[in-house]
């Protein structure tokens, strides 16, 4: 098995970034799970006010990351 040599600050930086990414993913998941649902009547009211949505959907969320 090969050994990897890394200094303390670089290891700390890698761990900190990994933990930050996990927190961001979990926070996003929690936000999605807690979005309120709407009734059929509410959806009809929204469509009356703003029109029906197009069949083409816009990108709601996009992420990129380096490996």
N, C-alpha and C positions, 0 to 999 in steps of 0.2 A: 504494500500500500504506500502510495506517495504521500509525503508530508507537504503541507502548505505553510509558508511563513508569511505572517501578516502582523503589522504593528497594531498596538492597542487602539489607537485612534481610528484606524481604518476599519477594524472589526466593529468598534462602537458605532461608526457611521453606517455600516451595512446593517447591523441589527436595528438601529434607530429607523432607518428607511423601511426595512421590512415590517416593523411594528406599525409604523405610520400607514403603510399600504393596507395592512390588515384592518386597522381601525377605520380607514376610509371605506373599504369594502363593506365592513359590517354596518357602519353608519348608513351607507347607501341602502343596504338591504333592509335595515330597520325602518328607514324613512318610507321605502316602498311598501313595506308590510303595514304601515300605519296610515297610509293614505285612505281617507274616507271614501266609501263607495256612494254612489248616487242612485236614486230610484229612477224608474222608467219615466215618471212624470218630470223629474228634475232634468233628465236628459232631453226630453221633448221641449222643455222651456229653453234650455240652452240652444238647441237647434233652431228654435223660433227666433231667438235673439241674434245668433251669430251665423246661422245657416249650417247645413250638414257639412261634416268634414270631408275633405277630398279623399279619394281612394288611395292617393299617394301620401304616405306618412312622412313627416319630417323626422330627422334623427333627434331623439329626445336626450340621449346620453351617449357619449363616446369617450373612451379612455385609450391612452397609449402608454406603453412602458418599455423600458430597456431591460434586456436580460444580459 
